[in-house]
């Protein structure tokens, strides 16, 4: 039975699993988006989210802790400079796992894991939505009622105006 077993061992020994997660983390930090199996993507998410949280405060201790997991100076520099600057205001949820279908060879379920703030498509649409919501905040339903009332008065005034115009044409 697997009561209380929260870690996915990915059918590997501890050293192999640590190396796998380290390499996946390096690829994700470098490329900002990678394609892998769903199980590896979920394990990577649990592995890299605390590292990104540590990168938000740029201290020597945090750099050393992250380096112990990644063992790559360039990746640590990238994480603490570029990635940390983008996720500074985000309270968590730095990665997104999107299922992409099944692999042709063995039928394994594949997924794309990406850093949330580096996807330009989603971030641009959110900005557009916020601009639209800011524009719609100035409008209220009362203005629609007011326009409807003025529309009624102009509608009643319009036949009278057309009747006066018709009478002037007859003369």
Secondary structure, 3 states (H helix, E strand, C coil): CCCCCCCCCCCCCHHHHHHHHHHHHHHHHHHCEEEEEHHHHHHHHHHHHHHHHHHCCCCHHHHHHHHHHHCCHHHHHHHHHHHHHHCCCCCCCCEEEEEEEECCCCCCEEEEEEEHHHCHHHHHHHHHHHHHHHHHHCCCHHHHHHHHHHHHHHHHHHHHHHHHHHHHHHC
